[in-house]
Amino acid sequence: MTVLGESIDHHVKEEQDEMFPKAKKAKLDLDALGAQMLERRQELKATGRTSKAKKLASVA
């Protein structure tokens, strides 16, 4: 659990310190990007192609 927590903390810090500032600097339309991501996720769910993590969780 400790390693998982550390991994999550690292991921969040990387998003806040690197990814989000780059997205702001690129002047991306984050609302449109989020809508595209949601649409793609729904497409994948409809075809049964979901994330590896969800597949693994369903086996456990």
N, C-alpha and C positions, 0 to 999 in steps of 0.2 A: 504494500500500500504506500509505503514511503517513496519508492521509486516512481510509482504512478503519479503521486502528488507532485513530485519534483518535475516529472515530464510535463504535466499540465501547467505548472508554474512557468516552466521554460517556454512552452508554446504560447501562453498568454503574453509573456514579456516580449517574445519575438514579434507577435502581432502588434502590440502597442508601440514598440520601439522602432520597428522596421517596416512592417507591411502596411499599416495604416498611414504612417507619414508618406510613404511612397504613393499610395492610392490618392491621398489628398493632393500631393504635388502633381500627379498626373491628371488631376481634375476629372477623375472618373465619375460618372453618374452612378453612385452607389445604389440608389433606389432601382435603377434599371438593371444593374448587375445582379442585385438581389432577386429581382423578378425573373431574370433569365436563369439564375441558379435554381430557383424554386420550380420553374417550368421543367428544367432538365431533370431534377430530382423526381418529379411526378412522372415524367416519361420513363425513367429507369424503373420506378416502382411498378408502373403499368406493364412493363415487359418482364418483370421479375428479376431484373438486374439491379440488385441493391448492393449496398456496401459490404465489403468483406467482414467487417466487424459485426454487422447485423446477422449475417449468415452464421458466423461463429457463435454468436450469442444464442441463436435458435437451436444449435446443436447441443449446447451445454445444458 
